[in-house]
Amino acid sequence: MSDKHLSSQFDASLSSVSALVMELGGLVESQIRQAIYALAQFSGEAASQVMATEARVNAMEVDIDREISSIIALRQPTARDLRLLIALSKTTANLERVGDEAEKIGRMVQSIISSGAPRSLPSLELRVAADLASGLLRKALDAFARLDTTAALAILKEDDQIDQEFDGFVRKLITYMMEDPRMISPSLDLLFVAKAIERVGDHSKNIAEFVIYVAKGEDIRHVSREKIESGIN
């Protein structure tokens, strides 16, 4: 078998597993959108659909990991190809965790509905952060598909906005609970929702970091923003 033929097979395997990761990303994106809808409408049906999707997300993660392991064992890739496979594996793990956060939102929405107090809660305050997190995930997946380091750097900055929204919401929620202690239990559920949304932003940032790792060969985890921006162009 010729080297050219082997190379073509390897390229096809990379394309196939990359497509699977993007498919998982699309599934998780829809799961997050459904979770946000469930929160906005306090829809138990939508929350149940979010939770039901979790099994499919988990199954896809296992399939992708198995495929990546097979490619590494058979092809023994090096340099950028190996970085890509490692990044695909880590991106898959982060997407599965985004799915976990969506499932958590679904569970908390159902708990709030059961409490009988959903309309009394300041849930609309979370909509800005939720929309930011959903948009950030979409941008991160797009940046990964194109290995766009400029877009990846922009995502790192945008995650700060979600953190700020989360901090502001926590302060408002504490004030709300102090004013009406009867709302403490459902408010704590809403706090878990807020944290889940914030975590979606964190996972999106991680995916953006993998873009830079693949494209530039630089591991920028735990590196200051100033050093990242000065060293990645």
N, C-alpha and C positions, 0 to 999 in steps of 0.2 A: 504494500500500500504506500503511495507516494506521500511525501511530506505535505504537499499542497492539499491532498485529499484529507489528511489528518487535520490540517489547519482549518479546512472548511467545516469539518465535523465539530471541531472545538468551537468555532465561531457560532455555529448553529446551536450548540448546547448553551453557550453564553446568552444568546438571543432568547432562547426558550425560557431559561430560568429568570432572566430579566423581565420578560413578559409576565411571568407568573407573579413576580414581586409587584409589578405595576397593577396586575389584576387584584391582588390582595389589597393594595393601596386604595383602589377604587371601591372595593367592598367596605373597607374600614371608613373611608370618607362618607359613604352613604349611611353607615351605621352611626357616625357622629352627627350627621345632619338629622337623622331620625331621632336621635337622643335629644338634640336641641329642640326639635319640634315637640317631642313629648313633654319637655320642660316648659316650653312656651304655652302649650295648650293644656297642660296637666292631663295628658291623654294616657290612660292606662293601656289601651290597645297598642299605641305606638311604642310605649315603654316595653311591652311584652315582645314586640317585633325586634326591638334592639337586643334584648336578652337572648332571643332565639337565634340571632345571627352569630352569636359568640362561638357556637360549636363549629360552624363552617370556617370561621377565622382560624380557630385552633387547628383544624384539620389541614388547612392550607399551609400554615406555618410548618407543620410536621412534613408535609410533602415537599415544600421548598428546601427545607434543611436536608432532607434525604437526597434531593437532586444535587444540591451544592456539594455535599460530601462525596457523592459519586463522581462528580466532575473533577474535584481535587484529587481523588484517589486514582482515577484513570488517566488524567491529563497532566498532572503535576505542574500546574501553571506557575509562572514566575512573574515578577515585576508588576506591571499595571494590571494584568489579568488576575493575578492572585489578589491584589488590592480590591479589585472590583468584586470578586467572589466573597471576600471577607466583608466588604461593605454591604453587599446584598444580604448576607446572613444577618448582619447587625441591624440593617433596615427592617428586615422581616421581623426580628425580635421586637423592635420598637413599634412596628405596626400592630403586632399582636397585643402589645401593652396598651396602645391606643384603643384597641377593641375592648380590652379590660375596663378602661376608663369609661367608655361608652356604656358598657354593661352596668357599671356602677351607677352611672347617671340614671339608667332605666330603673334600677332597683330603688334608688332614692326617690325618684318620682312616684313610684308605686307606694312607697312608705308615706310620702307626704299626702298622697291622695287618701290613703287609709286613715290618716290622722284627722281628716275632715276640715283641714285648714288651708288648702292650697291657695285660695284666692286672697287670703290675708297676708301672704308672704311677699316680700319684695323681690320676687323672682325675675321681674323684668330688668332689674339692675344687672343681672348676669348676662343679658343678651349681647351686650357689646363685647365682653370677653369671649363669649361662646362663638360669636361670628368671627372674631379675630383668630381664635384657635383653629376653627374650621378652615378659614382662608389660609392660615399659615401651613397647615398640613398639605393643602392642595398645592401651594407654592413649593413646598419642600419636595414633593413627589415630582413636580414638573422640573425643578432644578436637577434632581437626581437623574431623570430620564434624559436630560440634555447635558448633564455634567457641567452645569453653568455655575462657575464659582462666584461670579458677580451677584447672581440671584441668591446664592447660598449665604454670602456675607450679609446681604440685606435682611435675610430671614433671622440671622443672629441678633440683629438690632430690633426687629419687630417683636421678638419674644419678650423683650423688656416691657413692651406696652401691656402685654397680657399679665405680667407679674404686677405691674402697677394697678391694673384693673382689679386683680385679685386682692391686693392689699387694701385698696379702697373699699371693696365690697365687704371684706371682713370687718373693717371698722364700723361700717353702717349696720351690719348684721348684729354686732355686739350691742350697739345702741338700741336696735330694735328689740332684742331679747331683754334688755334691762327695762325697757318701757312696758313690756307685756310678757311676764315670766311664763304665761300659759303657752307661749309660742316657742319655748326653748327647744323642745324635742323636734318639731318639724324644722325649726331653724337650723338645728345641727345637721339634719339631713341635707338642707340646702347648702350648708358649709361644705359638706362632703362633695356635693355637686360642683361647687366652686373650685375645690381643690382638684377634682378630676379634670375640669376644663383647663386649669393651669398646667396640669401634667401633660395634656395633649400638646400644649405649646412647647414644653420641654422636649418631648419626643420628636416633634417637628424640627426643633433646633438640632437635636442629635443627628437626624437624617441629613440636615444641611452640612453638618460637620463631616459626614461621610463623603459628601460630594467633593469637598476639598481634599480629603484623604486620597480619593481615587485619582482626581485630576492632577493634583500637585505632589502627592506622596508625602504630605505633611499631616501629622496627627496633631490637631489643634485643641484636643480636649484639655481643659484646665490651663489653657493659655490665655493671657489677658487680651482683651479686645484690641488694645493699641498694637500689640505685637502681631496679632492676626492681620489687622488691616495694613500694617506696614510691610508685612512679609508675603502677603498673598495678592498677586496682581495678574 
